[in-house]
Structure formats: structure tokens, C-alpha cells
Amino acid sequence: MERAMLVNMADLKFNLPVTKEVGVDAETLATIDRGIKDADEGRTVPLDEVRKMVPEWISKFESHKRR
């Protein structure tokens, strides 16, 4: 791992003011929970790999835009 100390998502303390509630459907909430669980269990992608993937994602979704 690149970082010497791993932190569980639940251990992070975000001291941000709540500006408004955002409605999230059950499917989205389940996906977020699954992602947090994966991260807590170490199933992540290194930042350098993600940086390589971003241009592919952008081109994939840009090709779906209506013209």
C-alpha cells in the first residue's frame, strides 16, 4: 500500500456543515454502502491507476451525448 496507515471510512471525522438534505434512492444508497465496505476491506484501486482510467471514462460517456 502507498499509505503507511489505513483508515476505515467510518473512522473519518468530517466536520462539514450540513447545508441541505439530499434524497438518495435505495439502490444508490446500497451502492455507496457497498463501496464503503469494499474500501474498509482494502479492495481499492491505486490513485495512479485511476488517473489512467479517467480519460477512458470521459470518452466513453462523451460518446453517448446526444447531438
N, C-alpha and C positions, 0 to 999 in steps of 0.2 A: 504494500500500500504506500501511496505517496505521503500520506499524513501519518505522523507518529502516533497520534491519539485519535481513535474513532469515537464519535459521539452519536448516541441514538437520537433520532428525531425528537422523541418525547422529552429528552433531556435539554433541548434547546429552549432558552427563555427569550421570547420575542416580546419586547416592551414597546409595542406599537399601539397607538390609539386606534380604537375601532371607529371607523367613520360611518359605515352603514353595513347592514346585514346583506349578504348576498345569498340568494336562493340557489341551492345546488340539488339536482335531481339525484335519486338513489344510485343510479348507475355511475354517475360521475364521482359521488362520494365513495362508492365501493372501489373505484379505480384509484382514487387518491389514497385510500387506506391500504390497498394492495401495494402501491408504490412506497409508502412509508415503511410497511413491513419488509419489503424487499431491501430497502436501504438499511434498515436496522439489522438485517441478517447478512449484510455485506454484498448483496447482489446489485452492484453498481457498475457504471461504465466510467473509465478514467476520462478526465477532462480533455486530454489531448485527442482521444478517440471521438468524443462528442463534437469537438471543433471540426473534425474532418467530416462528420456526418451532417452538420448543419447545411452546407451548400446543397447536398443531395435532397434534404427535406424541402428546402426552399424551391428548388427547381421542380420537384415533384408536385408541390401544391400550386406553384405558379402556372403549371401546365394545365391545371384544372379550372383556371379562371375563365369566366365567360367573356367572350369578346364581342 
